[in-house]
Amino acid sequence: MGNLSLPSVLNPYPLSFFMKRLAKELLSLKGATQIYPHSIADVDALAGAIVLRGVLKRRGIVSSVHLVDTANRQARQVLEALRIPLPSASPSADADNIILVDVSNPNLLGNLQLAGKRVIAIDHHFHSHHVKGYVHVERGAASTCEAIFSLAKQLGVPLNAKQSALLLAGILSDTAFFAGANADTFPVVAELLKKADYAKTAAFVREEPDLSQKIAVLKAMQRAQYERAGIGIVAWSNAGSFELGAALALVGAGADFAFIANPKEGRISGAKRASAKGNVGRIMERAGRAFAGSGGGHENVGGARGKPEKTAAALAECLHLSKLLLLGNSKIY
C-alpha cells in the first residue's frame, strides 16, 4: 500500500517513491481500462476520475469513466456547470483493468465486479478493509483531487482550465470550502488558480439543500440526544437519509462529536468540531468492525456501514470512543 509523503514548505510537490510507484503501475496497464469513483459519487471522486482519464490519455493510456451506480446532486451540478456529460453506470465485464478513485474499500463499490481484473485504487481515506490490488492511500491529503494533481505532476502532464476547475471543485467540496483543509492543500489550490476561476468554481460547488434534505436534518436534530464528557459534548440521533448533513448540523449547533445512524440501511455518519481531539475516520474504522462491515473517513468526518442489525453496537462504539477522547489522556488507537 502506498502512503505519499507530505509536501514541505520548501518543496511543495515532492515526487515521492510511492507516487512514482503509482505512476509506474498506471503506465504499465495493458488492455481495456475503466475508471470508477465510489458508489453515489461525490465531487472529489467524480472530478478526480474524469481528470485522471484525461491525464492518462496524454500518456497513451486509453480509458473510460463509469459510475458504480449514480452521482450525488452536487457532483451532477458541477458537471452540468462545466458542460461535461455525466458518465453512465456500466458493468466491468469487458474491462481488463479497473482504476478506483477516492475509494479503496470494496463495500463502497456496489455491485462492481473486480474478480479477475487488475485493480489500482487511489484514495485518501482511513479504511479498515481494502480491495485486492495496488492501493495508493494518500492519508495526509484533504481530498483525492490533490493526489490526482500530484500524479499529473509526476507524469509530466499539464492541466487545462477545465481540468483545473474540476480538481478545485473536488477540493472545495471535500474540504467544505477549506474547513477540512491542511497546510498542504493551499499550494495545490494556488497552482490550480493559475487556470481555474475561484469565484466561478465556488459558485457552482455551493449547493442549496433541497426541501427533503432540510426536513431530514431537522427531524434528526429534533430526535437528537447528547451527553457531556469532560468539557465536551457528544450528540447522536438517527435519520433515514442525509446522515452526514445531520451530523454536521449537530456539530454546528454545539456538539464536539456527532453521530447519525441509519438503522434501516446499516450505516452511520460522524463529524467533529475541528478543535476536538481525535480522528473521526479512525473511530469509524473501529465502528466498522462493530458493524461486521467497514468504516473510515477523514479527520473531521467519516462513515461506517455493515449489517443493519448491528447498528446499535456500532453507534455505541462511536459514542464510547468519542467520550474517551473528550475526557483527555486517552489513547484509543
C-alpha positions, 0 to 999 in steps of 0.5 A: 500500500502506498502512503505519499509523503507530505509536501514541505514548505520548501518543496511543495510537490515532492515526487515521492517513491510511492507516487512514482510507484503509482505512476509506474503501475498506471503506465504499465496497464495493458488492455481495456481500462475503466475508471470508477469513483465510489458508489453515489459519487461525490465531487472529489471522486467524480472530478478526480476520475474524469481528470485522471482519464484525461491525464492518462490519455496524454500518456497513451493510456486509453480509458473510460469513466463509469459510475458504480451506480449514480452521482450525488446532486452536487457532483451532477451540478458541477458537471452540468456547470462545466458542460461535461456529460455525466458518465453512465453506470456500466458493468466491468465485464469487458474491462481488463483493468479497473482504476478506483478513485477516492475509494479503496474499500470494496463495500463502497463499490456496489455491485462492481465486479473486480474478480479477475481484473487488475485493480489500482485504487487511489484514495485518501481515506482511513479504511479498515478493509481494502480491495485486492490490488495496488492501493495508493492511500494518500492519508495526509491529503484533504481530498483525492483531487490533490493526489490526482494533481500530484500524479499529473505532476509526476507524469509530466502532464499539464492541466487545462482550465477545465481540468483545473476547475474540476480538481478545485471543485473536488477540493472545495467540496471535500474540504467544505470550502477549506474547513477540512483543509491542511497546510498542504492543500493551499499550494495545490489550490494556488497552482490550480488558480493559475487556470481555474476561476475561484469565484466561478468554481465556488459558485457552482460547488455551493449547493442549496439543500433541497426541501427533503434534505432540510426536513431530514436534518431537522427531524434528526436534530429534533430526535437528537440526544447528547451527553457531556464528557469532560468539557465536551459534548457528544450528540447522536440521533438517527435519520433515514437519509442525509446522515452526514448533513445531520451530523454536521448540523449537530456539530454546528449547533454545539456538539464536539462529536456527532453521530447519525445512524441509519438503522434501516440501511446499516450505516452511520455518519460522524463529524467533529468540531475541528478543535476536538481531539481525535480522528473521526475516520479512525473511530469509524474504522473501529465502528466498522468492525462493530458493524461486521462491515467497514468504516473510515473517513477523514479527520473531521468526518467519516462513515461506517456501514455493515449489517443493519442489525448491528447498528446499535453496537456500532453507534455505541462504539462511536459514542464510547470512543468519542467520550474517551477522547473528550475526557483527555489522556486517552489513547484509543488507537 
